[in-house]
């Protein structure tokens, strides 16, 4: 009787389920060997046979638990994958809503559990759905479920962009307001478990060849390329990983890999490779064919601060190795998400990341928005309110000579006595009490220039004003409080030039940007890189045209109060201070008081030499005894003849240097065969083009250099030989950051060939 009642109830329940299109499974979960042990939070997930997520339910904590799971009844008769595993938490709460919305437009952490991510640690049981048999027993043993115990891991680092400075050094700037996306990478043992036998032996052979080619000391000083045939192919180190420094290729490392090389069966080899996964991680970057096996899962997003720093907490399995982390970085630029850092996973994964250690992510993307912290200033004793003319571009005032010229360093060496040109950004600093909206206190400033004549006398003072001067702005951050899901905007606040009392003045940046109801507006903690200038001069627009405008200028900085009244430096107003260098910490600017000779009419003055002239270059035909190569390019020679090489290099004011080379056939530069009559000029490094002849080239007439080279020396043992001549003229002018290569010139290459005179 009881049986009949139960059967009837079951049928009624089944009919109700079918009506709802659901089938209820009762799952009994048992965690073996759980007595007196810490138990994890456990979830039961259901996927269909293709891996599509169906549903999930939390399992009560305990050694034995029972849960009910509803799956679509239409799947009766098909396979269902029941997966027991840890709780997968959504961890994107550390980014603002507007950033999360942008991330969701592209790649994002899945809202539903990922079977691929779960399979790393979860226990899977496949069943065939049966409407009559809907009770499932699942037992998980200790080595499996203890993997579900998670520990916190602090991940910290900095996203930076490096900027080359004129003194040859680089400055590291933090990329602010970016989103760092943290991924977990497949464990190497899991990758090895999934490799087919053919790839297992390929991996072993690649490792053997790779190690045999490497020196005992690791890492090598140059990238290593290996291309054995027929297998493996294309093994290359593109980036020397920092991990390699932590795992030098010593005899001990080689001996640890011996079991890998001695394995004879696939199972033996697989076991040996898995047991040495920490060593294999170092070489993943070199094994290109293995890259496609690496999969990543987004586990966390966090934002960088004004210094480009980020810090967050992730969770990893307490048992086993440390997390293997990979990073990307994006930034909102113009309302869209822009990828700044997205390197190759195999070469930039932080294997076995040590929690709490700093990670430096470096982007070279020119679009990256950086925040530039103002360098600390050490004012002279007794000075509290001050204005400090800093310099032009990246060139500090103490690096600008009294001639208005400067020296700077780049990839081509050091450039001596270089003028300035192009878009010139003038910079100054000031104490925190400025600006002040009180009479007699600094609120405005004024830039002026005065071109000196050939005798060094002043001509006329002119304001920085259009079309010579650009508008100077400071960007602020504007949040629309009514729409927190929208990205912030970055309006520009103009500082000047603005007309006041028949002058063009600039406003010191206010302490707060303009406010409006319903919005939150604030200055960035640090200036953006394009917001460091207090005056911008388009020097190519200076009066008189490029040629006439070239020369020495006197630059003046004046300070004004709210009424447009000039303030003279001194007690009760402010002091001008001048940078003299950098302290031992590498950032603090050392200063001195401006001397009397630097103050004129209440303003601070310094000199700047400007030159935007372009270079010119021309190669003349080679000749022997006055006979030129001509249209066909051949010159006949007799033994002992000299070949005359000549060219013209020109800069109206001489601020350039040049490089001249002669190439013979396919043998490269003819220089080595021609010593001491070397026909090449690596670089003419004199401050002016016409200062001195170089490498035996005589300056016969203005701008024209020539040299006679022995025919036997230049032929280098060839009875007949063909040559090519090239020249490049580089202007030395700088905008304070880089050399103005747009002013350079090169000539159409010339070619000639030597053949002996026929008897």
C-alpha positions as CSV (number, residue, x, y, z in Angstrom):
1,X,0.0,0.0,0.0
2,X,2.8,2.4,0.9
3,X,4.5,1.5,-2.4
4,X,1.3,2.4,-4.4
5,X,1.1,5.7,-2.6
6,X,4.7,6.5,-3.3
7,X,4.4,5.5,-6.9
8,X,1.3,7.8,-7.4
9,X,3.1,10.7,-5.7
10,X,6.1,10.2,-7.9
11,X,4.0,10.2,-11.0
12,X,2.2,13.3,-10.0
13,X,5.5,15.1,-9.2
14,X,7.0,13.9,-12.5
15,X,4.0,15.2,-14.4
16,X,4.4,18.6,-12.7
17,X,8.1,18.7,-13.6
18,X,7.4,17.8,-17.2
19,X,4.8,20.6,-17.3
20,X,7.5,23.0,-16.2
21,X,10.1,21.5,-18.5
22,X,12.4,20.6,-15.6
23,X,13.8,17.4,-14.2
24,X,15.0,17.4,-10.6
25,X,18.2,15.5,-9.7
26,X,19.0,14.6,-6.1
27,X,22.8,14.6,-5.7
28,X,24.4,13.1,-2.6
29,X,27.9,14.6,-2.1
30,X,30.5,13.0,0.2
31,X,33.9,14.4,0.9
32,X,36.1,11.5,2.0
33,X,38.7,11.9,4.8
34,X,37.1,15.2,5.9
35,X,37.1,14.5,9.6
36,X,38.7,17.4,11.6
37,X,39.9,19.1,8.4
38,X,39.0,22.5,7.1
39,X,36.3,22.2,4.5
40,X,36.0,24.3,1.4
41,X,33.0,26.2,0.0
42,X,31.7,23.9,-2.7
43,X,29.4,24.4,-5.7
44,X,27.7,21.8,-7.9
45,X,27.6,22.9,-11.5
46,X,25.8,21.2,-14.4
47,X,26.8,21.5,-18.1
48,X,25.4,19.7,-21.2
49,X,27.5,17.4,-23.2
50,X,28.9,20.3,-25.3
51,X,30.1,22.2,-22.2
52,X,27.2,24.8,-22.1
53,X,26.3,25.9,-18.6
54,X,22.9,24.7,-17.4
55,X,22.6,25.5,-13.7
56,X,24.5,25.6,-10.3
57,X,23.6,25.1,-6.7
58,X,25.6,25.7,-3.5
59,X,26.5,22.5,-1.5
60,X,26.1,22.8,2.3
61,X,29.4,22.6,4.0
62,X,30.0,19.2,5.6
63,X,31.4,15.8,5.0
64,X,28.1,14.6,3.6
65,X,25.5,16.8,1.9
66,X,22.5,16.5,-0.3
67,X,21.4,19.0,-2.9
68,X,18.7,19.1,-5.6
69,X,19.5,20.3,-9.1
70,X,17.0,21.1,-11.8
71,X,17.9,20.5,-15.4
72,X,15.9,20.8,-18.6
73,X,13.7,17.7,-19.1
74,X,14.4,17.8,-22.8
75,X,17.9,16.5,-22.1
76,X,16.5,13.2,-20.9
77,X,18.5,10.5,-22.6
78,X,21.5,12.7,-23.2
79,X,24.7,13.0,-21.3
80,X,25.1,15.7,-18.6
81,X,28.3,16.8,-16.9
82,X,28.1,17.3,-13.2
83,X,31.0,19.3,-11.8
84,X,31.9,19.7,-8.2
85,X,34.3,22.5,-7.5
86,X,35.1,25.7,-5.7
87,X,33.0,28.9,-5.7
88,X,34.0,31.0,-8.7
89,X,33.5,34.6,-7.6
90,X,32.9,37.6,-9.8
91,X,35.9,39.9,-9.1
92,X,35.5,43.0,-11.2
93,X,34.2,45.2,-8.4
94,X,37.5,47.1,-8.2
95,X,36.8,49.1,-11.4
96,X,34.3,52.0,-11.6
97,X,31.0,51.2,-13.3
98,X,31.9,53.1,-16.4
99,X,35.1,51.1,-16.8
100,X,33.3,47.8,-16.2
101,X,30.8,48.8,-18.9
102,X,33.6,49.4,-21.4
103,X,35.3,46.1,-20.5
104,X,32.0,44.3,-21.1
105,X,31.9,45.6,-24.6
106,X,35.0,43.6,-25.3
107,X,36.6,40.8,-23.4
108,X,35.1,40.2,-19.9
109,X,35.0,37.7,-17.2
110,X,32.2,35.3,-17.9
111,X,29.1,35.7,-15.8
112,X,28.4,32.0,-16.0
113,X,31.0,29.5,-14.8
114,X,33.6,28.4,-17.4
115,X,34.0,24.7,-17.7
116,X,37.5,25.2,-19.0
117,X,38.4,27.1,-15.8
118,X,36.6,24.6,-13.5
119,X,38.4,21.6,-15.0
120,X,41.7,22.8,-13.6
121,X,40.6,21.9,-10.1
122,X,37.0,20.5,-10.2
123,X,35.8,16.9,-10.0
124,X,33.6,15.8,-13.0
125,X,31.0,13.0,-13.1
126,X,29.2,12.3,-16.4
127,X,25.8,10.8,-16.3
128,X,23.0,9.9,-18.7
129,X,19.8,11.6,-17.7
130,X,17.1,9.1,-16.8
131,X,13.7,10.3,-15.7
132,X,13.3,7.2,-13.4
133,X,16.8,7.2,-11.9
134,X,17.4,10.7,-10.7
135,X,19.5,10.1,-7.6
136,X,23.2,10.4,-8.1
137,X,26.0,9.7,-5.6
138,X,29.2,11.6,-5.9
139,X,32.3,10.8,-3.7
140,X,35.4,13.0,-3.8
141,X,38.6,12.0,-2.1
142,X,40.9,14.2,-0.1
143,X,43.6,14.8,-2.8
144,X,40.9,16.3,-5.0
145,X,38.7,18.4,-2.7
146,X,41.6,19.9,-0.8
147,X,42.4,21.7,-4.0
148,X,39.3,23.7,-3.4
149,X,40.7,25.4,-0.4
150,X,41.8,28.8,-1.4
151,X,44.3,31.3,0.1
152,X,44.5,35.1,-0.5
153,X,47.3,36.4,-2.7
154,X,48.2,40.1,-2.9
155,X,49.1,41.1,-6.5
156,X,50.8,44.5,-6.9
157,X,52.7,46.3,-9.5
158,X,53.0,49.4,-11.7
159,X,52.1,50.2,-15.3
160,X,54.7,52.6,-16.7
161,X,55.9,54.4,-19.9
162,X,59.5,55.4,-20.3
163,X,60.4,58.8,-21.8
164,X,63.9,59.5,-23.1
165,X,65.4,62.7,-21.8
166,X,67.8,65.0,-23.6
167,X,70.6,64.1,-21.2
168,X,70.5,60.5,-22.4
169,X,68.6,59.1,-19.4
170,X,65.0,57.9,-19.3
171,X,62.2,58.9,-16.9
172,X,59.6,56.4,-15.8
173,X,56.1,57.8,-15.8
174,X,53.1,56.1,-14.3
175,X,50.1,55.3,-16.6
176,X,47.2,56.6,-14.6
177,X,43.5,55.6,-14.7
178,X,44.2,52.4,-16.6
179,X,42.6,49.0,-16.0
180,X,45.0,46.1,-15.4
181,X,43.4,42.8,-16.3
182,X,44.8,39.8,-14.4
183,X,44.5,36.3,-16.0
184,X,45.3,32.9,-14.7
185,X,47.3,30.8,-17.2
186,X,46.9,27.0,-17.6
187,X,49.3,25.1,-15.4
188,X,52.2,23.5,-17.3
189,X,51.4,20.1,-15.8
190,X,47.9,20.4,-17.3
191,X,49.3,21.3,-20.7
192,X,51.7,18.3,-20.6
193,X,48.8,16.0,-19.6
194,X,46.9,17.1,-22.7
195,X,49.8,16.8,-25.2
196,X,49.6,13.9,-27.6
197,X,52.5,11.5,-27.7
198,X,54.0,13.0,-30.9
199,X,54.2,16.5,-29.2
200,X,55.6,15.0,-26.0
201,X,58.6,13.7,-27.9
202,X,58.9,16.9,-29.9
203,X,59.0,18.8,-26.6
204,X,61.8,16.5,-25.4
205,X,63.8,16.9,-28.6
206,X,63.4,20.7,-28.6
207,X,64.6,20.9,-25.0
208,X,67.6,18.7,-25.8
209,X,68.6,20.8,-28.8
210,X,67.9,24.0,-27.0
211,X,70.1,23.2,-24.0
212,X,72.9,21.8,-26.0
213,X,73.1,25.2,-27.8
214,X,73.1,27.2,-24.7
215,X,76.2,28.4,-22.7
216,X,76.6,27.4,-19.1
217,X,75.8,30.9,-17.8
218,X,72.2,32.0,-18.3
219,X,70.9,34.2,-19.7
220,X,73.1,34.8,-22.8
221,X,73.9,38.3,-23.7
222,X,72.1,38.1,-27.1
223,X,68.9,36.5,-28.2
224,X,69.4,32.8,-29.3
225,X,67.9,31.4,-32.5
226,X,67.8,27.6,-33.1
227,X,66.4,26.1,-36.3
228,X,67.3,22.4,-36.3
229,X,65.9,20.2,-39.2
230,X,63.6,18.5,-39.7
231,X,62.1,18.9,-36.2
232,X,61.7,21.1,-34.3
233,X,61.5,24.3,-36.3
234,X,61.4,28.0,-35.5
235,X,62.6,27.8,-31.9
236,X,63.5,31.4,-31.0
237,X,63.9,33.5,-27.8
238,X,62.3,36.8,-28.6
239,X,62.4,38.1,-25.0
240,X,64.8,37.1,-22.3
241,X,62.5,36.4,-19.4
242,X,63.3,37.5,-15.9
243,X,62.5,33.9,-14.8
244,X,65.6,32.7,-16.7
245,X,67.7,34.7,-14.3
246,X,66.1,32.9,-11.4
247,X,66.8,29.5,-13.1
248,X,70.4,29.6,-14.4
249,X,71.4,26.8,-16.8
250,X,73.9,25.2,-14.4
251,X,75.0,21.6,-14.4
252,X,72.5,21.0,-11.6
253,X,69.7,22.2,-13.9
254,X,70.9,19.9,-16.7
255,X,71.1,16.9,-14.4
256,X,67.5,17.6,-13.3
257,X,66.4,17.3,-16.9
258,X,68.2,14.0,-17.5
259,X,65.1,11.9,-16.6
260,X,63.3,13.7,-19.4
261,X,66.0,12.9,-22.0
262,X,66.3,9.3,-20.8
263,X,62.6,8.5,-20.9
264,X,61.7,5.7,-23.4
265,X,57.9,5.6,-23.2
266,X,55.3,8.2,-23.5
267,X,54.0,7.7,-19.9
268,X,57.5,7.8,-18.5
269,X,58.3,11.0,-20.5
270,X,55.0,12.6,-19.5
271,X,55.7,11.9,-15.8
272,X,59.2,13.3,-16.0
273,X,58.1,16.5,-17.8
274,X,55.3,17.1,-15.2
275,X,57.7,16.7,-12.3
276,X,60.0,19.3,-13.8
277,X,57.3,21.8,-14.7
278,X,59.1,24.6,-12.9
279,X,62.1,24.3,-15.1
280,X,60.1,24.0,-18.3
281,X,58.3,27.3,-17.6
282,X,61.6,29.1,-18.3
283,X,61.7,27.7,-21.9
284,X,58.0,28.1,-22.9
285,X,58.9,31.4,-24.6
286,X,61.4,29.6,-26.8
287,X,58.9,26.9,-28.0
288,X,56.6,28.7,-30.4
289,X,54.7,25.7,-31.5
290,X,53.6,25.2,-27.9
291,X,52.1,28.7,-27.5
292,X,48.7,27.8,-28.8
293,X,48.3,25.4,-25.9
294,X,48.4,28.2,-23.4
295,X,44.9,29.4,-22.3
296,X,44.0,32.3,-20.0
297,X,41.0,33.1,-17.8
298,X,40.3,36.6,-16.6
299,X,40.1,36.5,-12.8
300,X,40.3,40.2,-11.7
301,X,40.4,43.8,-13.0
302,X,41.8,46.7,-11.0
303,X,42.7,50.3,-11.7
304,X,46.0,52.1,-11.6
305,X,46.4,55.2,-9.5
306,X,48.2,58.5,-10.4
307,X,51.6,56.8,-10.1
308,X,50.5,53.9,-12.3
309,X,50.4,51.5,-9.3
310,X,47.8,48.8,-8.8
311,X,47.2,46.4,-6.0
312,X,44.5,43.8,-5.4
313,X,43.8,40.4,-3.8
314,X,43.2,37.2,-5.8
315,X,42.6,33.7,-4.5
316,X,44.6,30.6,-5.4
317,X,44.6,27.0,-4.3
318,X,46.4,26.6,-1.0
319,X,47.8,23.3,-2.2
320,X,50.1,23.0,-5.1
321,X,52.2,25.7,-6.7
322,X,51.8,29.5,-6.7
323,X,49.5,31.2,-9.3
324,X,50.7,31.7,-12.9
325,X,49.6,35.2,-13.9
326,X,49.5,37.1,-17.1
327,X,48.5,40.8,-17.4
328,X,46.9,43.1,-20.0
329,X,46.3,46.8,-19.6
330,X,43.7,49.0,-21.2
331,X,42.9,52.7,-20.9
332,X,39.8,54.8,-21.7
333,X,41.0,57.2,-24.5
334,X,38.4,59.3,-26.2
335,X,35.5,57.3,-24.8
336,X,36.7,53.9,-26.1
337,X,38.9,51.2,-24.6
338,X,42.5,51.3,-25.9
339,X,44.9,48.4,-25.3
340,X,48.2,49.5,-24.0
341,X,49.8,46.3,-22.9
342,X,49.1,42.9,-24.5
343,X,52.4,40.9,-25.0
344,X,52.8,37.3,-25.9
345,X,51.5,35.0,-23.1
346,X,54.3,32.5,-23.4
347,X,57.0,35.1,-22.9
348,X,55.3,37.3,-20.3
349,X,53.6,35.0,-17.9
350,X,54.7,35.3,-14.3
351,X,55.1,31.6,-13.5
352,X,54.7,30.8,-9.8
353,X,54.1,34.4,-8.9
354,X,55.4,35.2,-5.4
355,X,52.5,37.0,-3.8
356,X,53.2,40.5,-2.8
357,X,56.1,41.1,-5.2
358,X,56.1,44.1,-7.5
359,X,55.4,43.6,-11.2
360,X,56.4,46.3,-13.7
361,X,54.3,46.4,-16.9
362,X,55.9,48.7,-19.5
363,X,54.0,50.1,-22.5
364,X,55.5,51.9,-25.4
365,X,52.1,53.0,-26.8
366,X,52.4,56.7,-27.7
367,X,48.7,57.1,-26.9
368,X,49.1,56.1,-23.2
369,X,48.0,58.8,-20.9
370,X,50.6,59.3,-18.2
371,X,50.5,61.3,-15.0
372,X,53.6,63.3,-14.3
373,X,54.3,64.1,-10.7
374,X,55.9,67.4,-10.2
375,X,59.5,67.0,-9.2
376,X,60.1,68.1,-5.6
377,X,62.0,71.4,-5.3
378,X,64.5,72.4,-2.7
379,X,64.2,76.2,-2.5
380,X,67.0,78.3,-1.1
381,X,66.9,79.0,2.6
382,X,64.4,81.6,3.7
383,X,62.4,81.4,0.4
384,X,58.7,80.5,0.8
385,X,56.8,82.1,-2.1
386,X,58.7,81.4,-5.4
387,X,58.5,81.1,-9.1
388,X,61.1,78.9,-10.8
389,X,61.6,79.1,-14.6
390,X,62.3,75.4,-15.3
391,X,63.4,75.3,-18.9
392,X,62.3,74.2,-22.4
393,X,60.9,70.8,-23.1
394,X,63.1,68.3,-21.2
395,X,66.0,70.7,-21.0
396,X,66.4,72.4,-17.7
397,X,67.5,76.0,-17.5
398,X,70.9,75.0,-16.1
399,X,71.6,73.0,-19.3
400,X,71.0,76.0,-21.6
401,X,74.2,77.9,-22.2
402,X,74.5,81.7,-22.2
403,X,74.6,81.4,-26.0
404,X,71.1,80.0,-26.0
405,X,72.5,76.6,-27.2
406,X,72.4,73.3,-25.5
407,X,74.0,69.8,-25.6
408,X,71.9,66.7,-25.7
409,X,72.3,62.9,-26.2
410,X,70.4,60.4,-28.4
411,X,71.0,57.2,-30.2
412,X,73.5,58.9,-32.5
413,X,75.7,60.2,-29.7
414,X,76.1,63.7,-28.2
415,X,75.1,66.8,-30.1
416,X,77.1,69.9,-29.1
417,X,75.9,73.5,-29.2
418,X,72.5,72.6,-30.7
419,X,69.9,75.4,-31.2
420,X,66.2,75.0,-30.4
421,X,63.3,74.8,-32.9
422,X,59.9,73.5,-33.7
423,X,57.2,73.5,-31.1
424,X,58.8,74.8,-27.9
425,X,57.2,74.1,-24.6
426,X,58.3,76.5,-21.8
427,X,58.0,75.3,-18.2
428,X,58.0,76.8,-14.8
429,X,57.2,75.7,-11.3
430,X,55.9,77.7,-8.3
431,X,55.1,77.3,-4.6
432,X,51.8,76.0,-3.4
433,X,50.5,79.4,-2.2
434,X,50.2,80.5,-5.9
435,X,47.8,81.6,-7.3
436,X,46.2,84.2,-5.0
437,X,43.2,86.4,-5.9
438,X,44.5,89.2,-3.7
439,X,46.0,92.4,-4.9
440,X,49.8,92.3,-4.8
441,X,49.9,88.5,-5.0
442,X,50.7,86.3,-8.0
443,X,47.7,85.4,-10.2
444,X,49.0,85.8,-13.8
445,X,52.3,85.5,-15.6
446,X,53.5,86.7,-19.0
447,X,56.0,85.3,-21.5
448,X,57.9,87.6,-23.9
449,X,60.6,87.2,-26.5
450,X,63.1,89.7,-28.0
451,X,65.3,88.8,-31.0
452,X,68.8,90.1,-30.7
453,X,70.4,91.7,-33.7
454,X,73.8,90.7,-35.2
455,X,75.5,92.9,-32.7
456,X,73.7,91.3,-29.7
457,X,71.4,94.3,-29.1
458,X,67.7,94.0,-28.3
459,X,65.2,94.8,-30.9
460,X,61.5,94.6,-29.8
461,X,59.8,92.8,-26.9
462,X,56.8,90.7,-28.1
463,X,54.3,88.7,-26.1
464,X,53.7,85.0,-26.6
465,X,50.5,85.4,-28.6
466,X,48.9,83.8,-31.7
467,X,50.0,82.9,-34.3
468,X,53.3,82.4,-32.6
469,X,51.9,81.0,-29.3
470,X,49.5,78.2,-28.7
471,X,46.8,78.2,-26.0
472,X,48.0,76.6,-22.8
473,X,45.4,74.4,-21.0
474,X,45.0,72.2,-18.0
475,X,42.7,69.2,-18.3
476,X,40.4,68.2,-15.4
477,X,38.3,65.2,-14.7
478,X,34.5,65.6,-14.9
479,X,32.2,62.9,-13.5
480,X,28.4,63.1,-14.4
481,X,26.9,62.1,-11.1
482,X,23.5,61.4,-12.7
483,X,25.1,58.8,-15.1
484,X,27.8,56.9,-13.2
485,X,27.9,54.3,-15.9
486,X,29.3,56.9,-18.4
487,X,33.1,57.4,-18.7
488,X,34.4,60.7,-17.2
489,X,35.2,63.5,-19.6
490,X,38.3,65.6,-19.6
491,X,37.5,69.2,-20.4
492,X,40.3,71.7,-20.9
493,X,40.6,74.8,-18.8
494,X,42.5,77.5,-20.8
495,X,45.2,79.4,-18.9
496,X,46.0,81.8,-21.7
497,X,47.2,83.8,-23.5
498,X,44.3,86.1,-22.6
499,X,44.2,89.8,-23.2
500,X,44.3,92.0,-20.1
501,X,45.5,95.7,-19.9
502,X,46.8,95.4,-23.5
503,X,48.9,92.4,-22.6
504,X,48.7,88.7,-23.3
505,X,48.7,87.1,-19.8
506,X,48.4,83.5,-18.6
507,X,46.6,82.4,-15.4
508,X,48.3,80.2,-12.9
509,X,46.3,77.0,-12.6
510,X,43.4,77.6,-10.1
511,X,43.3,75.5,-7.0
512,X,39.9,74.0,-8.2
513,X,38.5,73.6,-11.7
514,X,35.1,75.3,-12.4
515,X,32.2,73.5,-10.7
516,X,28.6,72.9,-11.9
517,X,25.7,71.2,-10.1
518,X,25.3,67.5,-10.7
519,X,29.0,67.0,-11.5
520,X,32.1,66.2,-9.7
521,X,35.1,68.0,-11.1
522,X,38.7,67.7,-9.9
523,X,42.3,68.1,-11.1
524,X,44.3,64.9,-11.6
525,X,46.6,64.5,-8.7
526,X,49.5,64.8,-11.2
527,X,49.7,66.6,-14.5
528,X,49.1,64.8,-17.7
529,X,52.2,64.7,-19.9
530,X,50.8,67.2,-22.3
531,X,49.8,69.6,-19.5
532,X,53.3,70.5,-18.2
533,X,53.8,73.6,-20.3
534,X,53.2,77.2,-19.1
535,X,53.9,78.6,-22.6
536,X,54.0,77.1,-26.0
537,X,55.9,78.8,-28.9
538,X,55.6,77.7,-32.5
539,X,59.1,78.9,-33.3
540,X,58.7,78.3,-37.1
541,X,56.1,81.1,-37.0
542,X,58.4,83.7,-35.5
543,X,58.3,87.0,-37.4
544,X,60.4,87.5,-40.5
545,X,60.4,83.9,-41.8
546,X,62.5,80.9,-41.0
547,X,65.8,82.3,-42.3
548,X,65.5,85.8,-40.8
549,X,64.0,84.5,-37.5
550,X,67.0,82.3,-36.9
551,X,69.2,83.6,-34.2
552,X,69.6,84.4,-30.5
553,X,66.6,85.5,-28.4
554,X,66.1,86.9,-25.0
555,X,63.2,85.3,-23.1
556,X,61.4,87.0,-20.2
557,X,59.0,85.7,-17.6
558,X,57.0,88.3,-15.6
559,X,54.5,87.9,-12.8
560,X,51.2,89.9,-12.3
561,X,48.5,90.2,-9.7
562,X,44.7,90.0,-10.2
563,X,44.5,93.6,-11.5
564,X,47.2,93.0,-14.1
565,X,49.8,94.9,-12.2
566,X,53.4,93.8,-12.6
567,X,54.9,92.4,-9.4
568,X,58.6,92.9,-8.8
569,X,60.4,90.0,-7.0
570,X,61.3,90.8,-3.4
571,X,60.1,90.7,0.2
572,X,56.3,90.6,0.4
573,X,55.7,89.4,-3.1
574,X,57.7,86.4,-4.4
575,X,61.2,85.3,-5.4
576,X,62.6,84.0,-8.6
577,X,64.7,80.9,-8.1
578,X,66.7,79.0,-10.7
579,X,67.4,75.2,-11.0
580,X,71.0,74.2,-10.6
581,X,70.8,70.4,-10.8
582,X,69.3,67.3,-9.2
583,X,69.9,66.0,-5.8
584,X,71.3,62.5,-5.1
585,X,67.8,61.1,-5.0
586,X,67.6,61.7,-8.7
587,X,64.4,63.8,-8.6
588,X,64.7,66.7,-6.2
589,X,65.6,69.9,-8.0
590,X,68.3,71.9,-6.4
591,X,68.0,75.7,-6.8
592,X,69.6,79.1,-6.1
593,X,68.3,82.6,-5.9
594,X,68.2,84.5,-9.2
595,X,71.1,86.9,-9.4
596,X,70.7,90.6,-10.3
597,X,71.9,90.1,-13.9
598,X,69.0,87.7,-14.5
599,X,66.3,90.2,-13.5
600,X,65.3,92.9,-16.1
601,X,62.4,95.2,-15.7
602,X,61.0,93.0,-12.9
603,X,61.1,89.9,-15.0
604,X,63.4,86.9,-15.2
605,X,65.4,86.6,-18.4
606,X,67.4,83.8,-20.1
607,X,68.6,83.2,-23.7
608,X,67.5,80.8,-26.4
609,X,69.0,80.3,-29.8
610,X,66.3,79.3,-32.4
611,X,66.9,77.9,-35.8
612,X,64.4,76.1,-38.0
613,X,66.4,76.1,-41.2
614,X,66.5,72.9,-43.3
615,X,69.6,71.2,-44.5
616,X,70.7,70.5,-48.1
617,X,72.9,67.8,-49.6
618,X,74.3,66.9,-53.1
619,X,76.8,64.4,-54.3
620,X,79.1,65.3,-57.2
621,X,80.3,62.8,-59.8
622,X,83.5,61.0,-59.0
623,X,86.4,61.8,-61.3
624,X,90.0,60.9,-62.2
625,X,92.3,63.6,-63.6
626,X,89.2,65.8,-64.2
627,X,87.3,63.2,-66.1
628,X,83.9,62.5,-64.4
629,X,82.0,59.2,-64.4
630,X,79.3,60.7,-66.6
631,X,75.9,59.2,-67.4
632,X,77.2,55.7,-67.8
633,X,79.2,55.8,-64.6
634,X,82.5,54.3,-65.8
635,X,85.9,55.8,-65.2
636,X,89.1,54.4,-66.6
637,X,92.2,54.5,-64.4
638,X,95.9,53.9,-64.6
639,X,97.9,52.5,-61.7
640,X,98.5,55.2,-59.1
641,X,95.6,57.4,-60.1
642,X,93.6,59.2,-57.5
643,X,89.8,59.1,-57.4
644,X,88.3,62.5,-56.4
645,X,85.2,62.2,-54.3
646,X,83.2,65.4,-53.5
647,X,79.9,66.5,-52.2
648,X,78.0,69.5,-50.9
649,X,76.4,69.8,-47.5
650,X,74.7,73.0,-46.5
651,X,72.8,74.5,-43.6
652,X,72.2,78.3,-43.7
653,X,73.7,78.8,-40.2
654,X,75.8,75.7,-40.1
655,X,73.8,73.9,-37.3
656,X,74.1,70.4,-38.8
657,X,76.5,67.5,-39.2
658,X,76.8,64.9,-41.9
659,X,77.6,61.3,-42.7
660,X,79.2,60.2,-46.0
661,X,79.7,56.6,-47.0
662,X,81.1,54.7,-50.0
663,X,80.0,51.1,-50.7
664,X,81.9,48.8,-53.0
665,X,79.8,46.1,-54.7
666,X,78.3,43.7,-52.2
667,X,81.4,43.8,-49.9
668,X,80.0,46.7,-47.8
669,X,81.7,49.9,-46.9
670,X,85.0,50.5,-48.8
671,X,86.5,52.1,-45.7
672,X,88.5,49.2,-44.4
673,X,90.3,48.8,-47.7
674,X,91.1,52.4,-47.9
675,X,93.0,53.2,-44.7
676,X,94.5,55.7,-44.3
677,X,92.7,57.1,-47.3
678,X,89.3,56.2,-45.8
679,X,86.5,57.7,-48.0
680,X,83.9,57.6,-45.2
681,X,82.8,60.2,-42.7
682,X,81.0,58.4,-39.9
683,X,79.7,61.7,-38.5
684,X,81.1,65.2,-38.8
685,X,80.8,66.2,-35.2
686,X,82.0,69.8,-35.3
687,X,79.4,72.2,-33.8
688,X,79.1,73.9,-37.3
689,X,79.3,72.3,-40.7
690,X,82.0,74.6,-41.8
691,X,84.1,74.6,-38.6
692,X,86.8,72.1,-39.8
693,X,87.5,69.6,-42.6
694,X,86.9,65.9,-41.5
695,X,88.8,62.7,-42.3
696,X,91.0,64.4,-44.9
697,X,88.2,66.0,-46.8
698,X,89.2,69.6,-47.7
699,X,86.7,72.4,-47.7
700,X,87.6,73.9,-51.2
701,X,84.7,76.3,-51.5
702,X,81.9,77.0,-49.0
703,X,79.9,73.8,-48.2
704,X,81.8,71.6,-50.7
705,X,84.1,68.9,-49.4
706,X,86.5,66.9,-51.5
707,X,89.1,64.2,-51.2
708,X,91.5,62.2,-53.4
709,X,91.6,58.5,-52.7
710,X,94.1,56.1,-54.2
711,X,92.5,53.9,-56.9
712,X,94.2,50.7,-55.6
713,X,93.1,51.3,-52.1
714,X,89.5,51.9,-53.0
715,X,89.4,48.9,-55.4
716,X,90.5,46.6,-52.6
717,X,92.1,44.0,-54.9
718,X,89.3,44.0,-57.5
719,X,90.6,44.7,-61.1
720,X,87.3,46.4,-61.8
721,X,84.9,47.6,-59.1
722,X,81.6,49.4,-58.8
723,X,80.7,51.9,-56.0
724,X,77.8,53.7,-54.5
725,X,78.0,57.0,-52.6
726,X,75.5,58.1,-50.0
727,X,75.2,61.2,-47.8
728,X,73.0,62.3,-45.0
729,X,72.9,65.7,-43.4
730,X,71.3,66.0,-39.9
731,X,70.2,69.3,-38.4
732,X,71.2,69.6,-34.7
733,X,68.1,71.6,-33.7
734,X,66.0,70.2,-30.8
735,X,62.6,71.0,-29.4
736,X,63.9,70.2,-26.0
737,X,63.0,66.5,-26.2
738,X,64.2,65.1,-29.5
739,X,66.3,66.2,-32.5
740,X,64.2,67.8,-35.3
741,X,64.9,65.1,-37.9
742,X,62.3,66.8,-40.2
743,X,65.0,69.4,-41.0
744,X,67.4,66.7,-42.3
745,X,68.4,66.2,-45.9
746,X,69.9,63.4,-48.0
747,X,71.0,63.4,-51.6
748,X,70.2,61.1,-54.5
749,X,72.9,58.4,-54.3
750,X,75.6,58.4,-56.9
751,X,77.3,55.4,-58.5
752,X,80.5,54.9,-60.4
753,X,82.7,52.1,-61.6
754,X,86.5,51.8,-62.1
755,X,88.0,49.9,-65.0
756,X,91.6,49.8,-66.1
757,X,92.7,51.7,-69.2
758,X,93.2,49.5,-72.1
759,X,96.8,49.5,-73.5
